[in-house]
Amino acid sequence: MTTDLLDRLGAVPSERTAVLDGDLALTFGELRTHAGRIARRLAAHGVGPERVVALHLPRGADLLLALVGTLTAGAAYLPVDPKLPAERRRHLVADSGADLVIGPPIPGVNVPCLTPAELTAPGGPCAAYRPAPTRPDDLAYVIYTSGSTGAPKGVEITRGAAAALLAELEAVGIATTEAGRVGWNASPSFDASVQQWVRLCRGDTVVMIDEETRTDPDLFAALVADTGLTDLDITPSHAEHLLDPLAARHRPGAPPLTLLVGGEAISPALWARLAALAEAGVLRPVNVYGPTECTVDATAAWIAAADRPHLGAVLPGLSARLLDERLRPVGEGETGELYLAGVRVGRGYRNRPRLTGERFVADVAAADGSRMYRTGDRCRLLPGGGLEYLGRADGQVKVRGHRVEIGEIEAALTAHPAVAEAAVALREDGLVGYYRVAEAVSAAELREHLAARLAPYMVPAALVAVERFPTTPNGKLDRAALPTPVPDPVAAVPAGTADAAPLGPVEALIAAVWSEVLERPGITADDNFFKLGGHSLLAIKLVARVRADLGLRLPVRDVYQNPRLRDLAARIESALDRAPAPV
């Protein structure tokens, strides 16, 4: 097995298509040329092995070129999604110690910034430049995940671990021997993106999926068909909206789409739908599981109708240990905490030695000085060797594919001067934040406070004020006894609204749809979809309902551009007026 992804990338024929980004197509020859220019310019700024370069770019060809150029220079990349709040972006760059930012400047960040155009322009530093030699244990990337202490933590992954991931995906038949077309669907700050871009290094074409397309199931399914996509990675909550359009556009006799479903537990109902589409030849669905700390994917299970949801077997480069509280192995059918060991276990958390020591512990089975990662996931060993996921053993939850420490959200809530105490719980319809106030504050003000500090998927869908928090007999917080969320009157009816009642049939219909999708009564015409807890997946659900009720294909972007109900209703009425009369 090659120990570096770039060794394989260099062997791919130059004329093969490397990247498709809308109308832009780049060959592998062009990719290598641009990456070489970027590497030379980074080296001129002192960037090399063990240095970190922040990529402050949206998903697209520029991001991929900057990523490959950074690795070519021997350095590691740090993804900084431009959609994150400015305060969070500043923290990522500062905490990582990044030497340079590729992309637009970040307010308050005092490190050099270079644009992709500057880095890929012809000429520049010495053309005879040769990248510094790298080793398998050199740093490849740092990706930040939610932290229980109130600040995100950076996971360090090596070049050898990233190369091993690709080799193992090939070994188990997920990445096939034929050159494929792989969709880059995930945010660059989500570790699933690594599994998508590494496929470039074996000669597959990476197809960039823009935000409008990925949030519109019909556009998404059309892109899959039009580009001949062979592989796609997606979360279960996203897949639920995409399966029907994919099936509708599947051409008889066409090869099935390899669909990697991960980031969250798959429900029995979704498992059955995926299995049925596998039997119909539409999909090759596989359930993938893995923590960021073990280089993306750790297990894989091909989804079949005869099975109930499970994680499958561990990939070749890792070993699974199911242990009890005393780190003793548990037997088949017994519940234990999952520990992972092997070449893809990360270095640890950047600048967090104490936390690294708590989660990356000595491998008791190997007893050779190597480490294993404590996942915090409870599992059971099934007959035949597969693993069944049974939930978390700590305070982490999964939200739209992202691992979230509820302690980080609670810390952000209590950072507001009006909040004396806070707790967060995961309900069926999303995160709910509970707070006890020291002085009067509205849920709307708290939501703005959180939105300025947290990633969008971490902002609770509902905020609930309580007079006191329920406790168990031993005095600990009783999360199960927290009250059912109810609409906050300040958030639901903005102050100063003269007539917020929905007017006319379209406004009334949209209000009813919002009430169902958001699970909130009392929707008004001045309400803002996103301030009431709406997010991208709920927006997809919203436009699907509009299509079903009115026969109108409403782009998801219209929801983002018209988040106030009255404005969205006006947009819909205008579209209905322009629509051709039924024959």
BATIMAR-732709 format. One record per atom (N, C-alpha, C): residue in three letters; x, y, z. Coordinates in steps of 0.05 Angstrom, whole numbers, plus 5000, padded with zeros to 4 digits. Example, Ala and Ser with C-alpha at 12.3 -4.5 7.8 and 13.67 -1.06 7.14 Angstrom:
% BATIMAR-732709
ALA526448865156ALA524649105156ALA526449345156SER525749555142SER527349795143SER525850015157
//
This chain:
% BATIMAR-732709
MET501749765000MET500050005000MET501850255000THR501250444982THR502750694982THR502150855007THR504150995016THR503851135042THR503051425038ASP502751515013ASP501951795009ASP500051814985LEU497951964989LEU495951984968LEU497052114942LEU498952304946LEU500052444922LEU501752264904ASP502852044915ASP504251854898ASP502351734878ARG499851674887ARG497851564868ARG496751774849LEU496452014859LEU495352224843LEU497252284819GLY499852264824GLY501752324802GLY501752124780ALA500651884785ALA500651674765ALA498051674747VAL496151844753VAL493651854738VAL494151984711PRO493151874689PRO493551994662PRO492652294662SER494252454649SER493852744650SER491252834636GLU490352674615GLU488052764600GLU485452694614ARG485452534634ARG482952454648ARG481852694663THR479152714664THR477852934678THR478052894708ALA479053094722ALA479453084751ALA477153214766VAL476253444757VAL474253604772VAL472153704753LEU469653674761LEU467353804748LEU466053994768ASP465954254761ASP464654444779ASP462954624762GLY460354544759GLY458654694740GLY459654664712ASP460154884698ASP461154874671ASP464154844670LEU465554854692LEU468454834693LEU469354544695ALA471154464677ALA472354194678ALA475354224678LEU476654084696LEU479654084698LEU480653804694THR482753774678THR484053504676THR486053464698PHE486953224701PHE488953164721PHE491553314715GLY492153344689GLY494553494682GLY494353784692GLU491953914687GLU491554184696GLU491554204727LEU490354004740LEU490353994769LEU493153994780ARG494853824769ARG497653804779ARG499154064774THR498654184751THR500054444745THR499254654765HIS496654684770HIS495754884789HIS496654824817ALA496554574825ALA497454494852ALA500454554855GLY501954504834GLY504854564836GLY505454864840ARG503955034826ARG504255324830ARG503455404858ILE501255294868ILE500455364895ILE502655274915ALA503655034911ALA505754934930ALA508255104930ARG509055204906ARG511455374905ARG510955634920ARG508655754917ARG508056004930ARG507755964960LEU506655734968LEU506455684997LEU509255645009ALA510955504994ALA513755465004ALA515155735007ALA514655924988ALA515856184990ALA515056335015HIS512756255027HIS511756375052HIS512556205076GLY514456015072GLY515355855094GLY513655615101VAL511755555084VAL509855335090VAL511055065081GLY510954865099GLY511954595092GLY510854395112PRO512154165115PRO511153965134PRO510654065162GLU508453975174GLU507554045201GLU506554335203ARG506454475181ARG505154735181ARG502254705173VAL500554905181VAL497754885175VAL496955125158VAL495355065137VAL494255275119VAL491255265122ALA490055495128ALA487155505131ALA485855555103LEU484055385095LEU482655415070LEU479955535075HIS479755795071HIS477355955076HIS475755985051LEU474755755040LEU473555745014LEU471055575014PRO469055634998PRO466655464996PRO467355214980ARG465655024981ARG465954774965ARG466054844935GLY468154774922GLY468454834893GLY471254774884ALA471754824858ALA474354754847ALA476654904860ASP476255154868ASP478455304881ASP479255164907LEU477255064922LEU477854934947LEU479554684942LEU478754524922LEU480154274916LEU483054334907LEU483354534890LEU486054614882LEU487754704905ALA486654864923ALA488154954946ALA488854724964LEU487054534967LEU487554304984LEU489854134973VAL489754064948VAL491853904936VAL494454054935GLY494354324930GLY496854474931GLY498054484959THR496454504979THR497454505007THR498854235013LEU497554015006LEU498753755010LEU501253714994THR501353824969THR503753814953THR506053954966ALA505454174980ALA507554314994ALA508454175019GLY507153945025GLY507853795049GLY506453885074ALA504754085072ALA503354195095ALA500654065100ALA499354155121ALA496654055128ALA494654275123TYR492154185117TYR490054385112TYR488054395135LEU486954625139LEU484854675159LEU482454785144PRO480254635141PRO477854745128PRO476454945146VAL475855185135VAL474355395149VAL472055465131ASP469755365137ASP467355415121ASP466555715123PRO466455855101PRO465656145102PRO462956195114LYS461255985115LYS458556025126LYS458556025157LEU460755945169LEU460855945198LEU460856225209PRO459856275234PRO460056545245PRO462956635247ALA463356895244ALA466057015243ALA467656935269GLU466356945292GLU467756885316GLU468756595316ARG467256405305ARG468156135304ARG470456105284ARG470256245261ARG472456235242ARG475056335254ARG474856555268ARG477256665281ARG478456465301HIS476756335316HIS477756145335HIS479255915322LEU478055805300LEU479355585286LEU482155655276VAL482455885264VAL485055975254VAL487056015277ALA486156145298ALA487956205320ALA488755955335ASP486755785341ASP487355545357ASP489155355342SER488755335315SER490355155299SER493255255295GLY493655515299GLY496255625293GLY496955635263ALA494855665247ALA495255675218ALA497155905210ASP498955845191ASP500956045182ASP499856225161LEU497756135147LEU496756285124LEU493856205118VAL492356395107VAL489656345099VAL489456365068ILE488256165056ILE487556185027ILE484656245025GLY484056485014GLY481256575012GLY481056855022PRO478656965024PRO478357245033PRO479157275062PRO480057515070PRO480857555098PRO478557505117ILE479257415141ILE477357375163ILE477757595183PRO475657755189PRO475957975207PRO477257885234GLY479358035241GLY480657975267GLY482857765265VAL483357655241VAL485457455238VAL487857585226ASN490157575240ASN492557725231ASN494657535220VAL493857375200VAL495857215186VAL495557275156PRO497657225140PRO497457295112PRO495157145098CYS493857285079CYS491657175063CYS492357195034LEU492056975020LEU492456964991LEU489956854977THR489356964954THR487056874939THR487856644921PRO485856474913PRO486556254894PRO487756364868ALA486756594859ALA487856704834ALA490756784836GLU491556894859GLU494356954864GLU496056704864LEU495056494876LEU496556254879LEU496956094854THR494956114836THR495055944811THR495956094787ALA496656354790ALA497556514767ALA500256404757PRO500756404730PRO503256304719PRO505656474730GLY508056354729GLY510356494738GLY510656464768GLY512156664780GLY512456664809GLY515056534817PRO515056404841PRO517556284852PRO518756084833CYS521256014840CYS522955844823CYS521455594813ALA521455564786ALA520155334774ALA521455074780ALA523955084790ALA525354834796ALA524754744825TYR522854874838TYR522154794865TYR521354504867ARG522254364888ARG521454094893ARG520254084921PRO517953964924PRO516653954951PRO518453824971ALA518253904996ALA519753785018ALA518853495021PRO520653305027PRO519853035031PRO517953005054THR516052825052THR514052785073THR514252495083ARG513052455107ARG512952185119ARG510052115125PRO509451865127PRO506751785133PRO505551905158ASP507351965178ASP506252075203ASP506252375204ASP506752505180ASP506452795179ASP503452865179LEU502853105188LEU500153195190LEU498953245162ALA496553145157ALA495153195132ALA492953405134TYR491453395156TYR489253595160TYR488553605189VAL487253835195VAL486053875222VAL483153945218ILE481353795229ILE478453845227ILE477353875255TYR475854095259TYR474754155286TYR472054035289THR471653915313THR469053805321THR468153955346SER465653915353SER464554045376SER465953965402GLY466254145421GLY467654085445GLY465954115470SER466253935489SER464453935513SER465154175532THR467454295529THR468254515547THR467354785537GLY466054795514GLY465055045503GLY466655145480ALA468755005472ALA470355085449ALA470854845431PRO470754875405PRO471254645387PRO474054545390LYS474454285384LYS477154165387LYS478054065360GLY480654105354GLY481754035328GLY482853755328VAL481853585310VAL482853305307VAL485053305287GLU487353185294GLU489653175277GLU489852895264ILE489952895237ILE490052645221ILE492552655203THR493852425201THR496452415186THR495952345157ARG498052385141ARG497952315112ARG497652015109GLY499051855125GLY498851565123GLY496051465129ALA494751595148ALA492051505155ALA490051565132ALA490451805119ALA488651875096ALA489151675073ALA491651605068ALA492251415047ALA491051135053ALA491151055078ALA490050805086ALA487050795083LEU485651015088LEU482751035084LEU482050955055LEU483451085036LEU482751025008LEU483350735001ALA485550625011ALA486250345005ALA484150155016GLU483050225040GLU481050045052GLU478350065039LEU477650305029LEU475150325014LEU475250154989GLU477650144977GLU477949974953GLU477849674961ALA479149614984ALA479349334992ALA476649204997VAL474749365007VAL472049245013VAL470049294991GLY470949404968GLY469149424945GLY467449674945ILE467949864963ILE466450114961ILE467450284939ALA470050324937ALA471250454914ALA472050244895THR470650224872THR471150004853THR473650054836THR474449854821THR476849874805THR476550064781GLU474050104771GLU473650284749GLU473650574759ALA474750754742ALA474751034749ALA471851134751GLY471151254774GLY468451334778GLY468151634778ARG465651724783ARG465052004786ARG463752034814VAL465152174831VAL464452194859VAL463452474866GLY461152494878GLY460052744886GLY461252854912TRP462153104912TRP462953234937TRP460553384947ASN459253274967ASN456653364977ASN456953505004ALA458953425020ALA459253505047ALA460553785050SER459953915072SER461454155079SER464354085082PRO466254255074PRO469154195078PRO469854175108SER468254285126SER468754265154SER467754005166PHE466353835150PHE465253585159PHE467153365148ASP467953175165ASP470052985157ASP469152805135ALA466552775130ALA465652625107ALA466852725081SER467552985080SER468753105056SER471352975049VAL472852875069VAL475452745064VAL475052495047GLN472952335055GLN472452085040GLN471652155011GLN470752395006GLN469952464979GLN472252564963TRP473952734974TRP476152844957TRP478452634954VAL478852454973VAL481052264969VAL480752084945ARG478252064935ARG477751894912ARG479152004887LEU479652264888LEU481152394866LEU483852254862CYS485052174884CYS487752074883CYS488051794870ARG485751664865ARG485851404851ARG484951444822GLY484451694813GLY483651744786GLY480751784782ASP479151794803ASP476251854800ASP475852154795THR473652214782THR472952494778THR471252594802VAL471952824813VAL470452934835VAL468453144823VAL465953104828VAL463753284818VAL462853454841MET463353714839MET462553904860MET459553954859ILE458253944882ILE455353974884ILE454854234899ASP453754434884ASP453354694897ASP451054684916GLU450854904932GLU448854894954GLU446054894944GLU445455034922GLU442755034911GLU441954754903THR443754614889THR443154354880THR442854154902ARG444554164922ARG444453964944ARG441954004961THR440754234961THR438354274978THR435754254962ASP435954184936ASP433554144919ASP433653854909PRO431953674919PRO432153394912PRO431953344882ASP430153494868ASP429953454839ASP432453544824LEU433553774831LEU436053854819LEU438353664825PHE438353564850PHE440453374858PHE440253124841ALA437853014839ALA437452764824ALA438152804794ALA437553044784ALA438253104756ALA441253124752LEU442653234771LEU445553244769LEU446752964770VAL445752794787VAL446752514789VAL446452384761ALA444152424748ALA443652294722ALA445352424700ASP445352694700ASP446652834678ASP449752804678THR450952784702THR453852764704THR454752474705GLY452952284706GLY453752004708GLY455051944735LEU454052074756LEU455252034782LEU455151734790THR457351624800THR457351344808THR457351304838ASP458251514853ASP458551484882ASP457651744896LEU456151714918LEU455251944932LEU455151874962ASP456152064978ASP456052035008ASP453952235018ILE452252135037ILE450052305046ILE449152215074THR447952405089THR446952335115THR444152215112PRO443252055132PRO440551935130PRO438352145127SER438552365143SER436452575142SER436252705115HIS438552725101HIS438552845074HIS437652635053ALA438452385057ALA437652175038ALA434652135036GLU433252165059GLU430352125059GLU428952285037HIS429852525032HIS428552705013HIS429452644984LEU431752504981LEU432952474955LEU432152204941LEU431352004957LEU431051734946LEU428951724924ASP426551844928ASP424551834907ASP425351964881PRO426552204882PRO427452324857PRO429652154843LEU431452034859LEU433551864847LEU432251624833ALA430351494846ALA428951264834ALA427551344809ALA426251584809ALA424651674785ALA426451724761ARG428951804766ARG430751874744ARG432651644736HIS432451424751HIS434251194744HIS433351074718ARG435251044699ARG434650934673ARG434950624674PRO433050474663PRO433250184663PRO435850094650GLY437149914664GLY439749814654GLY442149974662ALA441750214673ALA443950374682ALA445150254708PRO447750284712PRO448950174737PRO447850314761PRO447550174784PRO446550294808PRO448550504819LEU447450694833LEU449050904847LEU450050784874THR452550794878THR453650724905THR453050944924LEU451350894943LEU450451104962LEU451551034990LEU453451194999LEU454551165026LEU452951335045VAL451551205064VAL449851345082VAL451151335110GLY451751575121GLY453151575147GLY452751845161GLY453851855184GLY453652105200GLY451552085222GLU449551915218GLU447351885237GLU446451585236ALA444951505257ALA443751245256ALA441551225235ILE441451005221ILE439350965201ILE436950835214SER434650945210SER432150835222SER431450575207PRO429950395220PRO429050155206PRO427450215181ALA425750425181ALA424250495158ALA426050575134LEU428050745140LEU429850825118LEU431550595109TRP432350425127TRP433850185119TRP432250015099ALA429649985105ALA427949825088ALA427649955060ARG427450225059ARG427250365033ARG429750325017LEU432050355031LEU434650325017LEU434950035006ALA434149845023ALA434349565014ALA432549504990ALA430149624989ALA428349584966ALA429549704941LEU430849934943LEU432150064920LEU434549904911ALA435849774930ALA438149594923ALA437149354907GLU434849234915GLU433749004901GLU432749094873ALA431949344870ALA430949444844ALA433249524826GLY435649514836GLY437949594819GLY438549884817VAL437150044834VAL437550334833VAL439950414849LEU440450284871LEU442650364890LEU444350124897ARG446850184905ARG448550014921ARG448950154948PRO447050124966PRO447250284991PRO449050145012VAL450650305026VAL452250195047VAL452250385070ASN451850275094ASN451850425119ASN454750455128VAL455750695130VAL458450745139VAL458350895166TYR460250825183TYR460350945210TYR463250995216GLY463751215230GLY466451265240GLY466751535252PRO468451565272PRO468951825284PRO471151975269THR471052235271THR473152405259THR475952325268GLU476152235293GLU478652165305GLU479951915293CYS478451765277CYS479451525265CYS479351535234THR479651775224THR479751825195THR477251735180VAL475051855188VAL472551845173VAL470951585178ASP471451385162ASP469851135163ASP471350915177ALA469950785196ALA471150565211ALA469850295204THR467250295199THR465850055192THR464150095167ALA463249875155ALA461549885132ALA459649645132ALA457149695124ALA455149475122ALA453549515097TRP453649325079TRP451949335055TRP449049285064ILE447249465055ILE444549465065ILE442849265049ALA441649075064ALA439948865051ALA437348835067ALA435348745053ALA432648735065ALA432548535089ALA434148335088ALA433948125109ALA435048225136ASP436448445136ASP437748545160ASP436148755174ARG436748795200ARG435949035214ARG438349225214PRO437949485219PRO440149675218PRO442549585236HIS444849585224HIS447349515238HIS449649655225LEU451949655239LEU454349795229LEU456049625211GLY455749365212GLY457349185195GLY460049125208ALA461949075191ALA464648995200ALA466549225199VAL468649205215VAL470749415216VAL472449395191LEU473149625180LEU474849635156LEU477649525163PRO479149435142PRO481549285147PRO483749425165GLY483949685163GLY486049825178GLY485449885207LEU483149795217LEU482449845244LEU481649585258SER481749585284SER480749365300SER478749475320ALA476649325326ALA474549415345ALA474949265371ARG474649415393ARG474649295419ARG472049385433LEU470449195442LEU468149255458LEU468849195487LEU468949405503LEU470049385530LEU467949485551ASP468149375575ASP466549475597ASP467949705611GLU466849795634GLU467950025648GLU470849975658ARG471549725661ARG474349655670ARG476149575647LEU475249645623LEU476749585598LEU477149285594ARG475149125603ARG475148835598ARG473248775575PRO474048585557PRO472348525534PRO469648415543VAL467548485528VAL464848375533VAL464348155513GLY462547975520GLY461947755502GLY459947815481GLU459547625462GLU457647665440GLU454847715452GLY453547915441GLY450847985450GLY450748175474GLU453048215487GLU453148395509GLU453948685500THR453048875515THR453549155508THR456149255520GLY457749385504GLY460249505513GLY460749765499GLU462749915508GLU463550155494GLU465550085473LEU465250215449LEU466950145426LEU469550315427TYR471750165426TYR474350285423TYR475450195396LEU476950375382LEU478050315356LEU481050345357ALA482450155345ALA485350155344ALA486350105316GLY488750195309GLY489850145283GLY491150385271VAL491950355245VAL493550565232VAL492050825227ARG489450815228ARG487851055222ARG486951215247VAL487851125270VAL487251275294VAL488951535293GLY487651765297GLY489052025295GLY491152065316ARG492552285313ARG494552365332ARG493352445359GLY491052585357GLY489852695381GLY488652965375TYR488153125395TYR486953385393TYR489153605394ARG489053785375ARG491153985373ARG491154165397ASN493454185410ASN493854355433ASN492154285457ARG491254025458ARG489553935480ARG490653675491PRO492953685504PRO494153425513PRO492553285534ARG491153425551ARG489553295572ARG487253145560LEU485753275541LEU483553145528LEU484452915511THR486752955498THR487952735482THR488452485499GLY489552535523GLY490152305541GLY487552165551GLU485352315552GLU482852195561GLU481552025540ARG481852105514ARG480351965493ARG482151775477PHE484751825475PHE486551655461PHE488251505482VAL487451255488VAL488551105511VAL490150875501ALA491750755519ALA493450525512ALA491750295503ASP492650165482ASP491249935471ASP491749695489VAL489749615505VAL490149405525VAL490449135511ALA489349105488ALA489548845474ALA492248805461ALA493149015447ALA495748995433ALA498048995453ALA497849165474ALA499949185495ALA502749225482ASP502849395462ASP505349455448ASP506049755448GLY504649905465GLY505150195465GLY503450355447SER501850215430SER500050355411SER497550445426ARG495950615413ARG493550725426ARG491050645412MET488850665427MET486250625415MET484550865422TYR482450915406TYR480751145411TYR478151055424ARG477451195445ARG474951145459ARG472751295446THR470951155432THR468951295415THR466651415432GLY466051295455GLY463651385470GLY461051265460ASP461251085440ASP458950945428ASP458550675441ARG456050615449ARG455450355460ARG454550175437CYS455649935436CYS455149745414CYS454849465425ARG453749285408ARG453549005415ARG454548845391LEU456048625397LEU457148455376LEU454948255368LEU454348255342LEU452248075331LEU453547815322PRO451947605320PRO452947355309PRO454047405281GLY456347305276GLY457647345250GLY459747575251GLY459847725273GLY461947925276GLY461148205271GLY458748265262GLY457948545258GLY457348685284LEU457048955282LEU456549115305LEU453849255303GLU452449265325GLU449849405326GLU450249645344TYR449449885334TYR449750135349TYR447450165368LEU448050235394LEU445950255414LEU445850525427GLY447250725417GLY447150995428GLY449751085441ARG449651315452ARG451951445464ARG452251385493ALA454751385503ALA455251345531ALA455951615545ASP455851835530ASP456552095541ASP454652315531GLY455452565531GLY453652785524GLY453652855494GLN454752695477GLN454752755448GLN452152675435VAL451352825415VAL449052755399VAL449852805370LYS448252695351LYS448652735323LYS446352915313VAL447153135299VAL445153315288VAL445853355258ARG444053255241ARG444353275212ARG447153185203GLY448152965216GLY450652845208GLY453052955224HIS452753165238HIS454953285253HIS454853195282ARG457153115293ARG457353045321ARG457553295338VAL455753315357VAL455453565373VAL455753495402GLU457353645416GLU457553635446GLU455453835456ILE453453735470ILE451453925480ILE452654115500GLY454854045513GLY456154225531GLY457154485518GLU457854465492GLU458754705478GLU456454895474ILE454054785468ILE451754955465ILE450855075492GLU450954915513GLU450255015539GLU452155235548ALA454755205541ALA456655415548ALA456055675533ALA455255645508ALA454555885492ALA452056025504LEU450155865512LEU447755985524LEU448456135550THR449956005568THR450556135593THR452556365590ALA453756395566ALA455456625561ALA453956885559HIS451256865554HIS449657105553HIS449157205582PRO449557455587PRO449457555615PRO446757525628ALA444557485612ALA441957455624ALA441257175632VAL442956975624VAL442356695629VAL443956595653ALA442456495673ALA443756395697ALA444456095695GLU442855945680GLU443255655678GLU442055555652ALA443255355640ALA442355255614ALA442654955612ALA441054835595ALA441354555588ALA440254515560VAL441254305546VAL440554255519VAL439853955517ALA437753895502ALA436853615498ALA436153575469LEU436553335459LEU435853265432LEU433053135432ARG431253265418ARG428553155414ARG428253045386GLU425952925380GLU425552805353GLU425753015331ASP424953265337ASP424953475316ASP427453655318GLY429453585334GLY431953735335GLY432753815363LEU434753985365LEU435754065391LEU433954265404VAL433654245430VAL432154445446VAL433854555468GLY433954815470GLY435554945490GLY433655045513TYR434354975537TYR432855065561TYR434555255577TYR433255465588TYR434855665602TYR433255785625ARG434755845646ARG433555995669ARG434956265670VAL433356475671VAL434356745668VAL435056875694ALA437057045693ALA437757215716ALA436357485712GLU435757555687GLU434257795680GLU432757745654ALA430857915648ALA429057875625ALA430657865599VAL430057665582VAL431257645556VAL429357485538SER429157555513SER427357405495SER428857175481ALA427356975472ALA428556765458ALA429756865432ALA428657065419ALA429757175395ALA432557295399GLU432857435422GLU435557545428GLU437557325433LEU436657115447LEU438456895453LEU439256745427ARG437356725408ARG437856595383ARG440056745367GLU439757005367GLU441857175353GLU444557145367HIS444557125394HIS447057085409HIS448356825401LEU446756605399LEU447856345392LEU448756335363ALA447256465345ALA447856455317ALA450556595311ALA451356785328ALA453856915324ALA456256755334ARG455756535348ARG457856385361ARG458056085352LEU455855985343LEU455755695337LEU455255645307ALA456055415299ALA455355325271ALA452355305269PRO451255355245PRO448355355242PRO446955105253TYR448154875248TYR446854625257TYR446854595287MET448354755301MET448454745330MET446454925344VAL445255115330VAL443355295342VAL440755145347PRO439755125372PRO437354975377PRO434955055361ALA433354855353ALA430854915338ALA428855055355ALA428955015381ALA427055145400ALA428655225425LEU427755455437LEU428955555462LEU426655575482VAL426955465506VAL424855445525VAL425855555552ALA424455755562ALA425055865589ALA423855695610VAL425355635632VAL424255485654VAL424855635680GLU423155585700GLU423555715726GLU425655565742ARG425755295739ARG427755135752ARG428154875735PHE430454755739PHE431054515724PHE430454265741PRO429154065728PRO428453825743PRO431053665749THR431053535772THR433453375780THR432553095787THR434552915786THR434152635795THR434452625825PRO433752395838PRO434052375867PRO436852425877ASN438952385860ASN441652445869ASN442552725862GLY440652895853GLY441253175849GLY442253255822LYS442453065803LYS443353125776LYS441053205758LEU441753355737LEU439753445718LEU438253205706ASP435653215707ASP433953005695ASP433053105667ARG434553035646ARG433953135619ARG431253025609ALA430652785617ALA428152665608ALA425652805619ALA426052955641ALA423753095653ALA423553385644LEU425253475626LEU425053745616LEU422453775600PRO421254015601PRO418554045589PRO418654025558THR416353965547THR415953965518THR416154245507PRO417654295486PRO417954575476PRO415254695468VAL414954945474VAL412655105465VAL413755355452PRO412255475434PRO413255715420PRO413655945440ASP415856085435ASP416456325451ASP414756555440PRO413156685456PRO411356895445PRO412857125433VAL415157195443VAL416657415432VAL417757345405ALA418657095402ALA419757005376ALA417556975356ALA415156885365ALA413056815346ALA411657065336VAL411357265352VAL409957515344VAL411757745348PRO413157855328PRO414958075332PRO413558315343ALA414958455361ALA413858695373ALA413258905351GLY411059045354GLY410459265335GLY409059175310THR408358915309THR406958815285THR404058895286ALA403059055268ALA400359145269ALA398358925261ASP398958785240ASP397158575231ASP398758345221ALA399358155239ALA401057935232ALA399557695223ALA396857695223ALA395257465215ALA395657415185PRO395957165177PRO396157105149PRO393657195134LEU394057325110LEU391957435094LEU391757275068GLY389457195059GLY389157065034GLY389856765035PRO388956615014PRO389256325015PRO392156235014VAL393956365000VAL396756274998VAL398156315024GLU397856555036GLU399156595062GLU398056395083ALA395456345083ALA394356155102ALA395455875097LEU395755795072LEU396755535066LEU399655505075ILE401355715069ILE404155705077ILE404355705107ALA402655855121ALA402755845150ALA402055575161ALA400155435148ALA399555165157ALA401854975152VAL403155005129VAL405554835123VAL407754885142TRP408355145148TRP410455205167TRP409855085194SER407255105202SER406555005228SER407054705230GLU406554565208GLU406954275208GLU409954205207VAL411454345189VAL414254285185VAL415954365210LEU415254595222LEU416754695245LEU415654595271GLU413254465270GLU411854375294GLU411454595314ARG410354815303ARG409855055319ARG407055165312PRO405255195332PRO402755325326PRO403055635325GLY400955775316GLY400956065318GLY402856205299ILE403356085275ILE405056215256ILE403756475245THR405356685243THR404356945233THR405657015206ALA404557205193ALA405557285166ALA408257425168ASP409057525192ASP411657655195ASP413757475206ASP413157225211ASP415057035222ASP417256985201ASN419656925212ASN421956855196ASN422456555199PHE422556415176PHE422756125176PHE425256025192PHE427456165188PHE429956065201PHE430156155230LYS428956385237LYS428956465265LYS427056295282LEU425256145269LEU423555965283LEU424755685285GLY427255655277GLY428555395278GLY428755245252GLY428055375230GLY428355245204GLY431255215196HIS431755005180HIS434454965170HIS434254835143SER436554765131SER436554675103SER434754435098LEU434754235115LEU433153995111LEU430254055114LEU429554235133LEU426754305136LEU425754475112ALA427654635101ALA426954785077ALA426354595054ILE427854375052ILE427254175031ILE424454055035LYS423854005060LYS421153895067LYS418954095060LEU419554345066LEU417654565060LEU416954575030VAL419054585013VAL418454614984VAL417154364973ALA417654124985ALA416353884977ALA413353904982ARG412554025005ARG409754055012ARG408454254993VAL409854474987VAL408754674969VAL408254544941ARG410054384933ARG409754244907ARG407354064907ALA407053914929ALA404753724931ALA402153874933ASP402054094947ASP399454234952ASP398654424929LEU400754554916LEU400154754896LEU401054674868GLY402454444866GLY403454364840GLY405554554829LEU406954694847LEU408954894839LEU411754804848ARG413554804829ARG416354734836ARG417754984846LEU418054994873LEU419255224886LEU422155164892PRO424155314881PRO426955264888PRO427455324918VAL429155164930VAL429755214958VAL431055484962ARG432455584942ARG433655854945ARG431656064951ASP429056024941ASP426956224946ASP426356244975VAL426656024990VAL426156035019VAL428256195033TYR430756165024TYR433056315035TYR432856615028GLN431956665004GLN431756944995GLN429257085007ASN427256925015ASN424757035025ASN423956885051PRO425556925072PRO425056765097PRO422556855112ARG421657105108ARG419157195121ARG416757075106LEU414856975121LEU412556835109LEU411157005088ARG410557255094ARG409157425076ARG410657465050ASP413357495051ASP414957525027ASP414957265011LEU415157035024LEU415256785010LEU412556734996ALA410356805010ALA407656764998ALA407356944974ALA408457184975ALA408257364951ALA409857244928ARG412157124935ARG413857004914ARG412356764901ILE410956614917ILE409356384907ILE407056484890GLU405656684899GLU403356794884GLU404256894857SER406657024856SER407657124831SER408356894812ALA409456674823ALA410156444807ALA407656304796LEU405556294813LEU403056174805LEU401756334782ASP401956604783ASP400856774762ASP402156724736ARG404856664737ARG406356624712ARG406156344701ALA405156154718ALA405055874710ALA402955834688PRO403455664668PRO401455624646PRO398955494657ALA396755564646ALA394155454654ALA394055154647PRO392754994665PRO392554714659PRO390954664633VAL391854464618VAL390454404593VAL387954224599
//
